[in-house]
Structures are given as structure tokens and as C-alpha cells.
Amino acid sequence: MSKQQNDRYCYGPLPQGQYIRVLTLEPGDQDAYLSGELQVVHIQQIRQYEAVSYAWGEPDRCFQFGSSGGIIELTASLDGALRRIRHRDQPRRLWVDQLCINQDDKEERSAQVQYMNAIYKNAARVLVWLGNDPQREAKDSFDMIHDLDRIFRDPKQRQGFGIKYTEKLHEQSSEVWAPLEHLTIRPWFTRGWIVQEIGTKAPATLYWGGEQCDWELISGVVRELANFHHLRGRFDLKTSAIKYTYQRFIEPPKPSRHVNRFSLMYELQRARHCELSDPRDRVFMFLGHYSVRSGNQLLSEMQADYSKTVDEVYIDVAKRALLGDPEKSLVTLATVQHPSLPSNRGEAIENGLPSWVPDWRTSEGHLMSEPVSPHCAHGERTYQTQIDGNILSVRGIKVDILEACSGILRWKEFHYDPTRKDLAIESLWIDVCGQKSFSIEPRYMGDPNNEPALSAYLQTLSVGGIATALREGRLYQNIDQKELFAQGLAYLTRALGTSDLMAEEIHELAAEGDYHNWTRNADCAASNRAFARTKNGRYVLGPKVIEPGDVLCVLYGGKMPFVLRPWIDGGFLLVGECYAHGLMQGMAIAMMERGELCEETFRIH
């Protein structure tokens, strides 16, 4: 090398245009000194290369990489990755962010982010480094992936697997699934940038210590395991994070549930579980995603800019999403999730953002207002919004006031477990709904022509059973409400057994129900939310921060109703989206047209 060993590499500015750097990694044994050369090339003229994906880990750069231009300092994680993938006898042409981007230059980082999707999409292969393997777990984990793949490919073995892991699930040992658990908790799987790094059609290999496994094999197995909700819940298998990343940057067929992904707000929502060192990247990592180019001109004009603060980035994307939405929907407001919200009027919100701007740094639950959801609380009314500074004005209808609210419902609150004694299904019915026993006699909201209050209660906790229709590819309007009722009753009778609180007719109605379906729906829907009853007796499943006195309303453009909190100067805070039984198909609009409710403009701070 022409430079002294202690001379630091000095990055030169990249030429104007679509130029990037590519690394040629010199060959060597695993313990040999790492070295190579960086070359500036136009993105359309790169010859064959591979892209590296890894978790940065500890940010300190304590390891050295040598080049003719000087020394570049690396993190321990990248040092381990390059040693593992380096060829012994020939150079390897790579793109790796820590070396190919000048991390100390905000302007260059902002520009290079725009090319990330193209870089990984056009790579001959993506090389994933899961980290070292000091506990020697990798071989057993990858062997289990191969075994499960063989089982799922054989219809007879797959059927036997399903029977084995649904019957007497609570008597089975978690040790059987330890190898898969060890794999799914690797930090790489929750790293934000992998959404586009692994989410293309480029083939990928995962390296863990001295072992390796094909990405298509792993992702195929976890997609199959998605069909075994109770198995995953029982053993806390975090396969959903792996399933989420599969081809996330490839456009799905339009007539499918995955059409959700054409909404940037939906994609930002789904990525909330991801780990990122810079919170601005929660937006910037999706700038190469097809949802940004799906009709919203304001979003398509957005660029990464690391000179902006986090608040500026989040407010900017919220305004663009709201004002430029070609669907005229309120999905942006539906993604607002507050971990806490002040009760005293005039008190500042903890994160400093307006209450209607989603804070992508927090994750409180899944999105109920999926773009494909058939719920339609707003009827045919498209949104009418204005933004003045940071105050949002939106038209809608005030429906009711929350009167009684539960505590926060836990994950797996309605997962069937014969050992549990503190059953939310019972306490919510008694303490919030004000009922004394389980029967079909009380009618919802006191109307003798309406459905049983118990049916409304069970449907509220499972958000109307929408997930059943979406999973099974059925039209929601074709699902018999008696079927949904029977599913909920099947769980109720199984959970409470021969309780004195339950009428005999409940057991008869539950006989045809599949409790698995209802518990899966309710576990996902109610997790980290709260159940409430309004003054007029409506049942509501809403954000965990709801409280008595909050306003239940329907905002034009919103698939779901919303909860607002009265605030200063006649304004409101946005608490969040909710399910309110009896309001999901435009009923509030009809009530307003009959003169029973009034239209108004809500000013949201």
C-alpha cells in the first residue's frame, strides 16, 4: 500500500449524477488483514457485484480496513461479515454501505439513499451476515429449517404436522422449537434497512457463524408457519418479522390482500417494529418503494434530507400523504398511535408533534384501517381537510361520548390457555358492559330488533371478524353473522367452561363454532388496545389511551371511526382510530341525514 498504515482514508466527493462507490475485497484467509479498493462508477454501468446486508451492532469503529487510499475504520459487525464472505483465492466485488458511503457527509448520505433500492435489486446476490455463533446454534437452526421444508412439501406430512401441533398444545415442550427461536431472535431480522435490502427478487444467502442457508428456503418455511397461529403464540415464535420482509419491495398483484402495500402509510405502519439508529430513516428507507410512486404526486417529490429534524420529516410526510392522497382517505390519521396522551387541557404532548402526525418511533399495535378493509364508517363521504400551520381541520360527525373504559388489553389476552384464571372475556362483560351474565337476551343498545349485545361484544373484540374474511379470501358481506357469533361463543364456552354465569343456550349455539378463528382475530385486534362503552351503550375497541369523556366520531374519509379528546379553544387531540359496533357501514351518515346527528368541522391540534 502506498499510504502509511496509520493514514486515514479521505473520501473524495462523488461526481454529479447517479454515481456510487463499489468495493473490491481482496482475497485472504479469515484471520488475514482486511483490504481492498473503492471505485467510483455510474449506477447504470456497474458490472456484476454482490450487496452485503448486516446489522451494524455497536457503533464504535474499532477495526481497520486497508486500501491504497488509507485506513477505513469498521464496526466489529462489518469486520466479521467481510471475513466470513471473503474468498480465499480471488477478489470479491461488493457494495456495502459502511464503506461505499461517506457516513460523515450528510449531503452524500441523503443523495445515496435514493439509490439503495436499485443497488440491492440489481445485485447478483445479497450476502446477509447474521453475526458470530459462539453458542453453536446455527447448525441446529438451519437443520430445522430444512426439516420443516421437507414436511411442508409433503401433503401427508403437512397434515400430520397440523394435527400434532394443535392438539394438546399446552402439554408440549418449548425445547422442540428452541432452534427456530434462536434464529428468529437474531438482531438482523428487525433491522429497518433490510426491508429493501432483502425485499427484492435478488437471491440471497444468510451466513451465521460458519453455517449458511438460502433465504428462499427460510422465508418459505416461515410463510407456512403463519398458518399455525396458536403454535407460534404458544412457543412465542417470532416468525412474523421474517415473513414481513419477504419481497417487500416487489409490487404484488393488484387483486390481492397485498394491495395494502401500495399505501406508503400502511408500509410505514408495518415497519414500526424495525430497529433503526436514525429515526428519520423510518421514512427515508421507503423512498425507493413503489408506494411512493402510486399516484400521490406530493409523496413522489419527497427526497431524503438529513439536514431536517425528525419532527420536520414526520410532519412533512404526514402533510404530503394527507393532501396528496388520490384515494381521499384518512389512512394517515389511522396510523396515529400514542403511547401516552395528556388529559389536562393545554398540556403538551410528550413527543412534541401535533396529535394528528404519526410518530413512527413508537409501535402500539396493528392498523385496523387497512386499505383493503371493507369497513366503511364514512359511507361515500370523501375527506374534507385543511392544514393551517400545524392544525388540521377535518369534517365529520360527533356520535357519542365514552363513559367506561377498560385497562390495556395484553398480547394473547384471548389466547386459549386452560391454566389462566383472570379472564378478560368475563371481566370486560361485567365491569365495562355492565352485564351480570352471559345470555342472548339483552339486545345491543336496548333495541329489541337489534342483535344480541353478546354478539356485538364478541364482534367488537375481534373487529367484526374482518381478518377471517381476508385470510380465507372470502367476501366479508357473504360471511354469515351467525358463523362469527358461533366462533366467539366457542371461545367463550371453552374459556369459562360450565360457569354459573352462562346460559345453557350459549353452549348449544357454540357447538358449530371454531374458537381458533375468533381467538386469532381477537388476539391481534385487541392487543395493546382498550375496550369501552359509550353513554348510549355502544361498544368500542380503541387506542389504549382512551378515557371517559373522549368523543366518538366519524370523520369523512375514515374507514373506521375515530376517538378525539376535547382540547383548548374548542379544538381536539386525535386519540386514534377505533372499531365501534353499529357504525362500520355508514350508519352515522344515515343518522346525520335523518337529522339525528350533526355535521361539524373538527380542529385537531
LUMVOVO-673849 format. One record per residue (C-alpha): residue number from 0; x, y, z. Coordinates in Angstrom, 2 decimals, padded with zeros to 5 digits, always signed. Example, Ala and Ser with C-alpha at 12.3 -4.5 7.8 and 13.67 -1.06 7.14 Angstrom:
0; +012.30; -004.50; +007.80
1; +013.67; -001.06; +007.14
end
This chain:
0; +000.00; +000.00; +000.00
1; +001.25; +003.47; -000.84
2; -000.15; +005.03; +002.33
3; +001.22; +004.56; +005.80
4; -000.73; +002.13; +007.97
5; -001.98; +004.92; +010.23
6; -003.15; +007.31; +007.45
7; -006.92; +007.68; +007.39
8; -008.80; +007.23; +004.10
9; -010.18; +010.52; +002.76
10; -013.38; +010.25; +000.73
11; -013.48; +012.46; -002.34
12; -016.78; +014.00; -003.50
13; -018.84; +011.89; -005.88
14; -019.48; +013.33; -009.36
15; -022.86; +014.90; -010.14
16; -025.37; +012.28; -011.23
17; -026.09; +008.67; -010.31
18; -022.63; +007.69; -009.13
19; -021.80; +005.27; -006.33
20; -018.73; +003.52; -004.96
21; -018.12; -000.22; -005.29
22; -015.67; -002.23; -003.21
23; -013.28; -004.88; -004.48
24; -012.47; -007.05; -001.47
25; -009.06; -008.70; -001.71
26; -008.83; -012.47; -001.08
27; -007.35; -013.95; +002.08
28; -007.78; -016.35; +004.96
29; -010.30; -015.45; +007.64
30; -007.64; -014.13; +010.03
31; -005.69; -012.15; +007.42
32; -005.73; -008.35; +007.35
33; -008.78; -006.96; +005.51
34; -008.00; -004.88; +002.44
35; -009.46; -003.78; -000.86
36; -010.15; -000.83; -003.15
37; -013.09; +001.53; -003.67
38; -014.03; +002.52; -007.22
39; -016.47; +005.25; -008.33
40; -018.89; +004.01; -011.02
41; -022.15; +005.15; -012.60
42; -025.06; +003.11; -011.25
43; -026.10; +002.07; -014.77
44; -022.62; +000.86; -015.67
45; -021.80; -001.44; -012.75
46; -020.65; -004.86; -013.81
47; -021.61; -007.86; -011.69
48; -021.42; -007.32; -007.94
49; -022.95; -008.59; -004.69
50; -024.54; -006.46; -001.96
51; -023.87; -007.01; +001.75
52; -026.56; -006.76; +004.42
53; -025.80; -006.86; +008.15
54; -026.74; -005.31; +011.49
55; -024.31; -002.55; +012.49
56; -024.35; -003.60; +016.14
57; -022.17; -001.44; +018.36
58; -021.49; +001.84; +016.54
59; -017.84; +002.11; +017.60
60; -015.44; +001.56; +014.71
61; -012.57; -000.29; +016.31
62; -011.41; -002.42; +013.37
63; -009.35; -001.47; +010.34
64; -009.74; -001.95; +006.61
65; -006.74; -001.13; +004.43
66; -006.68; +000.41; +000.95
67; -004.20; +002.30; -001.20
68; -006.00; +005.48; -000.12
69; -005.53; +004.82; +003.58
70; -007.25; +003.15; +006.52
71; -011.05; +002.98; +006.94
72; -012.35; +002.11; +010.38
73; -015.09; -000.54; +010.64
74; -017.56; -001.73; +013.23
75; -017.00; -005.18; +014.73
76; -020.07; -006.49; +012.90
77; -018.85; -005.49; +009.44
78; -015.35; -006.77; +010.22
79; -016.87; -010.17; +011.00
80; -019.06; -010.10; +007.89
81; -016.22; -009.31; +005.49
82; -014.01; -012.01; +006.99
83; -016.79; -014.58; +006.61
84; -017.67; -013.80; +002.98
85; -014.14; -013.07; +001.70
86; -012.88; -015.56; -000.88
87; -009.59; -017.28; -000.17
88; -008.24; -017.18; -003.71
89; -009.97; -014.42; -005.68
90; -011.30; -010.88; -005.22
91; -014.98; -010.28; -004.49
92; -016.81; -007.26; -005.87
93; -019.22; -005.85; -003.27
94; -021.40; -002.94; -002.27
95; -021.53; -002.32; +001.46
96; -022.93; +000.89; +002.94
97; -020.36; +001.48; +005.70
98; -017.50; +001.55; +003.19
99; -019.18; +002.74; -000.02
100; -020.91; +005.77; +001.51
101; -019.07; +008.53; +003.36
102; -021.04; +008.23; +006.61
103; -019.74; +011.58; +007.87
104; -021.16; +013.53; +004.90
105; -024.89; +014.28; +005.43
106; -025.31; +015.56; +001.89
107; -023.79; +012.42; +000.37
108; -025.86; +010.16; +002.64
109; -029.02; +011.99; +001.59
110; -028.19; +011.51; -002.09
111; -027.06; +007.87; -001.83
112; -030.23; +006.77; -000.02
113; -032.12; +007.37; -003.28
114; -030.15; +004.57; -004.97
115; -030.37; +001.91; -002.26
116; -033.30; +000.04; -003.78
117; -031.64; -000.11; -007.21
118; -028.36; -001.27; -005.68
119; -029.89; -004.26; -003.92
120; -032.39; -005.05; -006.68
121; -029.65; -005.29; -009.31
122; -027.14; -007.24; -007.21
123; -026.21; -010.74; -008.40
124; -026.76; -011.90; -004.81
125; -027.37; -010.38; -001.40
126; -024.97; -011.64; +001.26
127; -026.53; -011.49; +004.73
128; -024.42; -011.64; +007.88
129; -026.38; -012.73; +010.96
130; -023.33; -012.50; +013.21
131; -020.96; -014.83; +015.03
132; -022.16; -018.09; +016.55
133; -020.43; -018.51; +019.93
134; -023.18; -020.83; +021.27
135; -023.03; -023.09; +018.19
136; -026.76; -022.61; +017.48
137; -026.65; -022.04; +013.73
138; -026.37; -025.66; +012.57
139; -029.38; -026.86; +014.59
140; -031.42; -023.85; +013.46
141; -030.68; -024.31; +009.77
142; -031.18; -028.10; +010.07
143; -034.64; -027.42; +011.49
144; -035.44; -025.15; +008.54
145; -034.51; -027.97; +006.15
146; -036.61; -030.49; +008.13
147; -039.67; -028.22; +008.17
148; -039.28; -027.55; +004.46
149; -039.41; -031.30; +003.75
150; -042.54; -031.65; +005.94
151; -044.39; -028.77; +004.30
152; -043.61; -030.03; +000.80
153; -045.28; -033.39; +001.53
154; -049.11; -033.02; +001.86
155; -049.43; -036.07; +004.11
156; -046.63; -034.97; +006.44
157; -048.02; -031.43; +006.49
158; -051.43; -032.68; +007.58
159; -049.83; -034.76; +010.34
160; -047.85; -031.73; +011.47
161; -051.04; -029.69; +011.75
162; -052.75; -032.30; +013.90
163; -049.74; -032.79; +016.14
164; -049.28; -029.09; +016.88
165; -052.90; -028.17; +017.52
166; -053.95; -030.96; +019.85
167; -052.85; -030.69; +023.48
168; -050.60; -027.78; +022.57
169; -050.12; -026.71; +026.20
170; -048.65; -030.09; +027.12
171; -045.81; -029.82; +024.60
172; -042.28; -028.72; +025.42
173; -040.87; -025.48; +024.08
174; -037.45; -027.14; +023.76
175; -038.54; -028.67; +020.46
176; -038.75; -025.19; +018.94
177; -035.65; -023.69; +020.57
178; -033.53; -023.90; +017.37
179; -036.08; -021.86; +015.41
180; -036.39; -019.37; +018.26
181; -032.60; -018.90; +018.27
182; -032.75; -018.00; +014.58
183; -035.73; -015.64; +014.74
184; -034.27; -013.50; +017.52
185; -031.13; -012.63; +015.56
186; -030.92; -008.78; +015.54
187; -030.68; -008.63; +011.75
188; -034.33; -009.63; +011.31
189; -035.60; -006.45; +012.99
190; -033.12; -004.07; +011.34
191; -035.05; -001.47; +009.34
192; -032.95; -001.22; +006.20
193; -033.26; -004.94; +005.41
194; -036.80; -004.24; +004.23
195; -035.35; -003.07; +000.94
196; -032.07; -004.97; +001.12
197; -033.72; -008.39; +001.24
198; -037.09; -007.32; -000.18
199; -036.27; -007.64; -003.89
200; -036.07; -010.62; -006.24
201; -032.29; -010.83; -005.95
202; -031.27; -014.23; -004.50
203; -029.78; -014.15; -001.01
204; -027.66; -016.30; +001.27
205; -027.70; -015.97; +005.06
206; -024.43; -016.56; +006.91
207; -024.39; -017.27; +010.64
208; -021.01; -018.11; +012.09
209; -019.61; -020.90; +009.93
210; -023.03; -022.01; +008.62
211; -025.13; -020.72; +005.75
212; -028.67; -021.16; +004.43
213; -030.65; -019.98; +001.42
214; -033.06; -017.09; +002.07
215; -035.80; -018.54; -000.14
216; -035.78; -021.71; +001.96
217; -036.07; -019.81; +005.27
218; -038.74; -017.42; +004.07
219; -040.78; -020.28; +002.59
220; -040.84; -022.13; +005.90
221; -041.89; -019.09; +007.95
222; -044.66; -018.29; +005.45
223; -046.01; -021.80; +006.02
224; -045.79; -021.37; +009.79
225; -048.01; -018.29; +009.51
226; -050.91; -020.74; +009.14
227; -050.28; -022.09; +012.65
228; -051.17; -019.09; +014.81
229; -051.67; -020.98; +018.07
230; -048.40; -022.87; +017.66
231; -046.49; -019.62; +017.16
232; -048.30; -018.00; +020.06
233; -047.75; -020.91; +022.43
234; -043.98; -021.00; +021.86
235; -043.56; -017.28; +021.13
236; -042.03; -017.92; +017.71
237; -041.20; -014.54; +016.16
238; -041.53; -015.71; +012.58
239; -043.76; -012.78; +011.57
240; -040.76; -010.41; +011.46
241; -039.10; -012.73; +008.93
242; -042.28; -013.21; +006.89
243; -042.76; -009.43; +006.77
244; -039.51; -008.80; +004.88
245; -040.15; -011.22; +002.02
246; -040.17; -009.32; -001.31
247; -041.44; -006.16; +000.40
248; -040.14; -004.02; -002.46
249; -041.75; -006.13; -005.22
250; -045.15; -004.93; -006.45
251; -047.85; -007.50; -005.61
252; -050.76; -008.34; -007.92
253; -053.44; -005.65; -007.63
254; -056.34; -008.07; -006.89
255; -054.89; -009.42; -003.63
256; -054.77; -008.56; +000.06
257; -051.26; -007.27; -000.52
258; -052.66; -004.30; -002.42
259; -052.32; -002.67; +001.04
260; -048.66; -002.21; +000.18
261; -049.47; +000.43; -002.42
262; -050.12; +002.76; +000.52
263; -046.97; +004.35; +001.93
264; -048.74; +004.99; +005.24
265; -049.52; +001.29; +005.52
266; -045.90; +000.42; +004.78
267; -044.58; +002.87; +007.37
268; -047.05; +001.38; +009.86
269; -045.92; -002.20; +009.15
270; -042.28; -001.21; +009.62
271; -042.77; +000.21; +013.12
272; -041.22; -002.87; +014.74
273; -037.95; -002.33; +012.88
274; -034.82; -001.09; +014.63
275; -033.07; +001.99; +013.21
276; -030.36; +004.17; +014.66
277; -031.65; +007.29; +012.89
278; -035.44; +007.78; +013.24
279; -035.55; +009.80; +010.02
280; -034.69; +006.60; +008.18
281; -038.13; +005.22; +009.06
282; -039.33; +007.42; +006.21
283; -036.21; +007.59; +004.05
284; -035.78; +003.81; +003.79
285; -039.05; +003.65; +001.79
286; -038.22; +006.33; -000.78
287; -037.43; +003.64; -003.35
288; -040.67; +001.77; -002.65
289; -043.40; +001.55; -005.29
290; -045.96; +003.02; -002.85
291; -044.19; +006.39; -003.14
292; -044.93; +006.38; -006.86
293; -048.55; +005.20; -006.60
294; -050.41; +008.35; -007.55
295; -049.60; +010.77; -004.74
296; -047.59; +013.46; -006.52
297; -046.58; +015.16; -003.27
298; -045.05; +011.94; -001.91
299; -043.23; +011.19; -005.16
300; -041.45; +014.56; -004.89
301; -040.08; +013.78; -001.40
302; -036.32; +013.31; -001.01
303; -034.09; +012.23; +001.84
304; -032.66; +015.23; +003.65
305; -030.58; +014.61; +006.77
306; -030.38; +018.33; +007.49
307; -034.04; +018.19; +008.59
308; -035.02; +017.32; +012.16
309; -037.06; +014.22; +012.96
310; -040.14; +016.37; +013.64
311; -039.76; +018.15; +010.30
312; -039.51; +014.85; +008.41
313; -042.55; +013.32; +010.13
314; -044.73; +016.41; +009.74
315; -043.70; +016.74; +006.10
316; -044.60; +013.16; +005.16
317; -047.93; +013.40; +007.04
318; -048.92; +016.59; +005.20
319; -047.91; +015.15; +001.84
320; -049.79; +011.92; +002.50
321; -052.97; +013.71; +003.58
322; -053.10; +016.47; +000.99
323; -051.94; +014.40; -001.98
324; -053.86; +011.17; -001.34
325; -055.63; +010.26; -004.62
326; -057.99; +007.98; -002.68
327; -059.10; +010.85; -000.41
328; -058.75; +008.59; +002.63
329; -057.73; +009.20; +006.25
330; -055.33; +006.25; +006.48
331; -052.66; +008.74; +007.65
332; -054.73; +009.58; +010.73
333; -055.48; +005.90; +011.29
334; -051.75; +005.23; +011.74
335; -051.50; +007.65; +014.70
336; -050.63; +005.63; +017.82
337; -049.92; +007.41; +021.08
338; -048.06; +005.57; +023.87
339; -049.42; +008.29; +026.16
340; -051.62; +011.36; +025.78
341; -052.27; +014.20; +028.24
342; -055.69; +014.53; +029.89
343; -055.33; +018.10; +031.10
344; -056.28; +020.68; +028.51
345; -053.34; +022.62; +027.18
346; -050.67; +020.20; +028.41
347; -048.01; +019.47; +025.81
348; -047.86; +016.12; +024.01
349; -044.75; +014.25; +025.08
350; -043.19; +013.79; +021.62
351; -043.79; +017.43; +020.59
352; -045.58; +016.51; +017.35
353; -049.14; +017.56; +016.51
354; -051.52; +014.82; +017.71
355; -052.54; +014.02; +014.09
356; -048.97; +013.34; +012.91
357; -047.86; +009.68; +013.25
358; -044.71; +009.21; +015.33
359; -043.01; +006.31; +013.57
360; -040.65; +005.76; +016.51
361; -043.41; +004.10; +018.54
362; -045.47; +000.98; +017.87
363; -048.67; +000.29; +019.78
364; -050.48; -002.21; +017.56
365; -051.56; -003.13; +014.07
366; -053.60; -000.96; +011.72
367; -057.37; -001.57; +011.68
368; -057.99; +000.75; +008.69
369; -056.19; -001.41; +006.14
370; -056.73; -000.08; +002.61
371; -058.39; -003.40; +001.63
372; -060.69; -003.47; +004.66
373; -064.40; -003.48; +003.66
374; -065.31; -001.41; +006.73
375; -066.67; +001.95; +005.59
376; -067.71; +004.11; +008.54
377; -067.64; +007.25; +006.36
378; -070.07; +005.86; +003.78
379; -069.41; +007.60; +000.48
380; -068.12; +010.83; +002.04
381; -064.54; +011.61; +000.98
382; -062.44; +013.64; +003.32
383; -062.60; +017.41; +003.53
384; -059.40; +018.66; +005.19
385; -057.33; +021.79; +005.54
386; -053.99; +022.32; +007.24
387; -053.21; +025.71; +008.71
388; -049.71; +025.65; +010.16
389; -049.82; +022.51; +012.29
390; -053.57; +022.50; +012.93
391; -055.65; +020.05; +010.89
392; -059.32; +020.79; +010.16
393; -061.47; +017.85; +009.04
394; -065.24; +017.46; +008.53
395; -067.17; +014.74; +010.31
396; -069.92; +013.78; +012.76
397; -069.86; +013.60; +016.55
398; -071.64; +010.38; +017.54
399; -071.20; +009.69; +021.25
400; -069.09; +010.10; +024.41
401; -067.04; +007.33; +026.06
402; -068.34; +006.55; +029.54
403; -066.50; +003.43; +030.76
404; -063.05; +002.17; +029.66
405; -061.02; -000.94; +030.44
406; -057.33; -001.15; +031.19
407; -054.85; -002.07; +028.47
408; -055.51; -005.48; +026.91
409; -052.38; -007.60; +026.71
410; -050.96; -009.57; +023.80
411; -052.58; -013.03; +023.77
412; -055.32; -011.71; +026.08
413; -057.79; -014.06; +024.37
414; -055.38; -016.89; +023.61
415; -056.95; -020.05; +024.99
416; -054.97; -021.27; +027.99
417; -056.68; -023.69; +030.40
418; -054.36; -022.61; +033.22
419; -055.48; -018.96; +033.19
420; -057.92; -017.71; +035.80
421; -058.01; -013.93; +035.18
422; -060.15; -013.95; +032.03
423; -060.70; -010.62; +030.29
424; -063.64; -012.05; +028.35
425; -065.53; -012.21; +031.66
426; -064.33; -009.05; +033.41
427; -064.95; -006.75; +030.41
428; -068.51; -008.04; +030.03
429; -069.28; -007.41; +033.70
430; -067.21; -004.33; +034.53
431; -067.39; -002.32; +031.28
432; -070.57; -003.55; +029.61
433; -072.39; -003.69; +032.94
434; -073.85; -007.16; +032.29
435; -074.42; -009.77; +035.01
436; -074.47; -012.99; +032.99
437; -073.87; -014.40; +029.51
438; -077.07; -014.88; +027.53
439; -078.58; -013.75; +024.25
440; -081.48; -011.92; +025.86
441; -080.11; -008.36; +026.23
442; -080.20; -006.62; +022.86
443; -077.45; -004.31; +021.71
444; -078.22; -000.72; +022.72
445; -081.60; -001.84; +024.09
446; -083.34; -002.21; +020.73
447; -085.38; -005.47; +020.65
448; -084.98; -005.64; +016.85
449; -081.20; -005.44; +017.09
450; -078.66; -008.22; +017.51
451; -077.81; -009.67; +020.93
452; -075.50; -007.48; +022.99
453; -073.27; -010.52; +023.44
454; -072.82; -010.82; +019.67
455; -071.92; -007.11; +019.43
456; -069.45; -007.57; +022.31
457; -067.66; -010.53; +020.72
458; -067.55; -008.85; +017.31
459; -066.12; -005.66; +018.82
460; -063.23; -007.56; +020.41
461; -062.47; -009.23; +017.06
462; -063.11; -006.10; +014.92
463; -066.10; -007.69; +013.25
464; -064.22; -010.82; +012.15
465; -062.70; -008.98; +009.19
466; -059.44; -010.95; +009.45
467; -061.29; -014.22; +008.84
468; -062.57; -012.97; +005.50
469; -059.20; -011.55; +004.45
470; -057.28; -014.71; +005.40
471; -059.72; -017.03; +003.66
472; -060.23; -014.83; +000.58
473; -063.98; -014.52; +001.21
474; -066.20; -011.51; +000.67
475; -066.96; -010.07; +004.08
476; -070.57; -009.39; +003.21
477; -071.03; -013.09; +002.40
478; -069.99; -014.28; +005.85
479; -073.00; -015.28; +007.92
480; -073.11; -013.26; +011.15
481; -074.27; -016.43; +012.91
482; -070.94; -018.01; +011.94
483; -068.98; -015.16; +013.53
484; -071.19; -015.31; +016.63
485; -070.63; -019.07; +016.94
486; -066.86; -018.59; +016.70
487; -066.88; -016.14; +019.61
488; -069.19; -018.32; +021.66
489; -066.94; -021.33; +021.05
490; -064.08; -019.45; +022.69
491; -066.34; -018.19; +025.48
492; -067.57; -021.65; +026.41
493; -064.12; -023.15; +026.16
494; -062.58; -020.42; +028.34
495; -065.31; -020.34; +031.02
496; -066.40; -023.97; +030.90
497; -069.52; -024.64; +032.97
498; -069.66; -021.21; +034.58
499; -072.82; -020.31; +036.52
500; -072.81; -017.04; +034.57
501; -073.54; -018.78; +031.27
502; -076.96; -019.75; +029.97
503; -077.31; -023.28; +028.59
504; -078.34; -021.97; +025.16
505; -074.88; -020.45; +024.78
506; -073.32; -023.92; +024.70
507; -075.79; -025.02; +022.04
508; -075.04; -022.03; +019.80
509; -071.30; -022.51; +020.28
510; -071.31; -026.12; +019.09
511; -070.69; -025.23; +015.44
512; -068.11; -022.52; +016.11
513; -064.34; -022.65; +015.53
514; -062.75; -020.94; +018.52
515; -059.34; -020.88; +016.78
516; -060.62; -018.31; +014.29
517; -062.08; -015.99; +016.90
518; -059.06; -016.09; +019.22
519; -056.69; -015.40; +016.35
520; -058.75; -012.38; +015.33
521; -059.20; -011.06; +018.86
522; -055.57; -011.62; +019.90
523; -054.39; -009.45; +017.02
524; -057.18; -006.87; +017.16
525; -057.30; -006.24; +020.91
526; -053.60; -006.42; +021.71
527; -052.42; -003.21; +023.40
528; -055.84; -001.61; +022.98
529; -058.68; -000.84; +025.39
530; -062.37; -001.73; +025.36
531; -065.01; +000.90; +026.11
532; -068.75; +001.58; +026.38
533; -070.30; +004.90; +025.37
534; -073.09; +006.79; +027.15
535; -075.58; +005.42; +024.64
536; -074.33; +001.85; +025.09
537; -072.10; +001.41; +022.04
538; -069.17; -001.00; +022.33
539; -065.81; +000.37; +021.21
540; -062.33; -001.12; +020.77
541; -059.90; +001.78; +020.65
542; -056.40; +003.02; +021.47
543; -055.00; +002.11; +024.88
544; -055.01; +005.83; +025.87
545; -058.79; +006.31; +025.59
546; -060.55; +007.60; +028.68
547; -064.07; +008.61; +029.78
548; -065.11; +011.91; +028.23
549; -063.39; +011.26; +024.90
550; -065.55; +011.83; +021.81
551; -066.53; +009.05; +019.40
552; -066.88; +010.46; +015.89
553; -066.90; +009.55; +012.22
554; -064.55; +011.64; +010.07
555; -065.15; +011.83; +006.33
556; -062.66; +009.59; +004.54
557; -062.13; +007.28; +007.52
558; -062.83; +003.56; +007.16
559; -063.02; +003.32; +010.95
560; -064.49; +005.80; +013.43
561; -062.05; +007.92; +015.47
562; -061.74; +008.98; +019.08
563; -060.99; +012.66; +019.76
564; -060.20; +014.41; +023.06
565; -061.65; +017.90; +023.73
566; -058.79; +020.41; +023.95
567; -058.10; +024.14; +024.09
568; -060.00; +026.79; +022.11
569; -062.74; +024.36; +021.12
570; -060.21; +022.09; +019.40
571; -059.35; +018.43; +019.86
572; -056.49; +015.99; +020.13
573; -056.57; +012.94; +017.88
574; -056.60; +009.87; +020.16
575; -056.76; +007.35; +017.33
576; -058.86; +005.02; +015.18
577; -061.36; +002.61; +016.74
578; -063.94; -000.06; +015.99
579; -067.43; +000.97; +017.12
580; -070.05; -001.70; +016.63
581; -073.02; -000.46; +014.62
582; -071.12; +002.35; +012.90
583; -068.96; +000.44; +010.43
584; -071.05; +000.74; +007.24
585; -072.03; +004.38; +007.03
586; -074.70; +004.30; +009.76
587; -073.58; +007.65; +011.20
588; -074.00; +009.28; +007.79
589; -077.54; +007.92; +007.58
590; -078.29; +009.20; +011.10
591; -076.99; +012.63; +010.14
592; -079.14; +012.68; +007.01
593; -082.17; +011.84; +009.17
594; -081.35; +014.81; +011.41
595; -080.32; +012.67; +014.40
596; -076.67; +013.82; +014.31
597; -074.94; +016.99; +013.14
598; -072.03; +017.57; +010.79
599; -069.21; +019.77; +012.04
600; -065.58; +020.72; +011.50
601; -063.07; +019.35; +013.99
602; -059.89; +021.39; +014.55
603; -057.19; +018.96; +015.62
604; -054.05; +020.25; +017.34
end
